[in-house]
């Protein structure tokens, strides 16, 4: 595959995306809610496509394929655990949506600060997001760098790939906020799911079918089809990867913020159902890619190059390879610009606004737009280090974000949860995770992915039991008036049978 093919594909993607971006400007609001939440009026299909594109980004198509290439079938189990964690949206999604509509929340951190009646809780949750999500953004940038440099044999350098992705993400974020992101997400999600299925079919056919492919895996490295596999996975490692990933849908603010956006609960249910379909397809395709790359190119030094090497090979028609490459680029950009929007809204609303800054909606929007390029530059600095094993690094970021989960659960299910408990669990949990990673990530033989959540939960419960709820805390709409999970799941089931 020549570099000219790739450049043509990238230019075509940029041109089409800019047309969609321009059309998305119609009706754009200048308020925080309009810019970051689409005025809470998004339909179920658009929400689902955008949710899929944001979640299944460079991590999935590059990282999970690389994880399969390196660790075998255990990667499938790892992703299935995340997939099952989406069930949390059935429990927390309607609750987020109802209180968001009732109180006008823009960020998940704002929700926690108001629920517990203490601004410091919102500041702590927002700061935690900033600390751990900027490296996660860098992971997406690294994915684009590996993809473009791998497919062009270095003609497009790793750093050039990072610059391309950052420029696109900042541009899409600025023009119309989340409305732009959701429409460009929807376009690329449809292209990506069709093209990725075709690639899987073609490459498996080229290897002689599924039976021949897995026979080759068995002959070359039979432990690739066994658990724990060829050395990457152990039970402790598997737990450390999967526990943070299970709670991804509520711990990662760029995802949970989207629970404020659907126009109604019917739209949210459609979003969940369509997202689950996309997720299953992406999971199977990524794992197939990883095994196919292992059979075809068994000596890669960098597992994250598995996807790029496969797409650039003679097995894949150049046009299809470029299409998928553009789809992965778009998916990574989707995640980056979603994170940029979320972090900028968190900084303006929860950090700047609660630390003496202006409370005016317009002023906060100006500040949020100002910090978007600042956050993107920080992410570029992390990405320039050329991290390896994208999937592992993505989970490392989630291990830090999972410390907010006890406070989120307590917000909706425990009237005894206090502001001091929430603050201690978030700050203490984040410090614990950071110390773990700075000191070798091993305590009693366990890593931060395993220990972060229980440490945070113990801090939340322990401190809450010995302190009193803040007089300004809010429970109306949180603890009462919300359908239970059984009713929600029943409604989703009814919708799926229509």
Secondary structure, DSSP 8 states (H G I E B T S, - for coil): --HHHHHHHHHHHHHHHHHHHHHHTTT--SSHHHHHHGGG-B-HHHHHHHHHHHHSSHIIIIIIHHHHHHHTTHHHHHHHHHHHHTHHHHHHHHHHHHHHHHHT--SHHHHHHHHTT-HHHHHHHHHHHHHHHHHHHHHHHHHHHHHHHHHTTTSS-HHHHHHHHHHHHHHHHHHHTHHHHHHHHHHHHHHHHHHHHHHHHHHHHHTT-HHHHHHHHHHHHGGGGSSSTTTT--HHHHHHHHHHHHTHHHHSHHHHGGGGTBSSHHHHHHHHHHHHHHHHHHHHHHHHHHHHHHHH-TT-S-GGGHHHHHHTSTTS-HHHHHHHHHHHHHHHHHHHHHHHHHHHHHIIIIIITTTT----HHHHHHHHHHHHHHHHHHHHHHHTT--S-HHHHHHHHHHHHGGGHHHHHHHHH-TT--HHHHHHHHHHHHHHHHHHHHTTS-BTTB-HHHHHHHHHHHHHHHHHHTS---TT---TTTTSS---HHHHHHHHHHHHT-
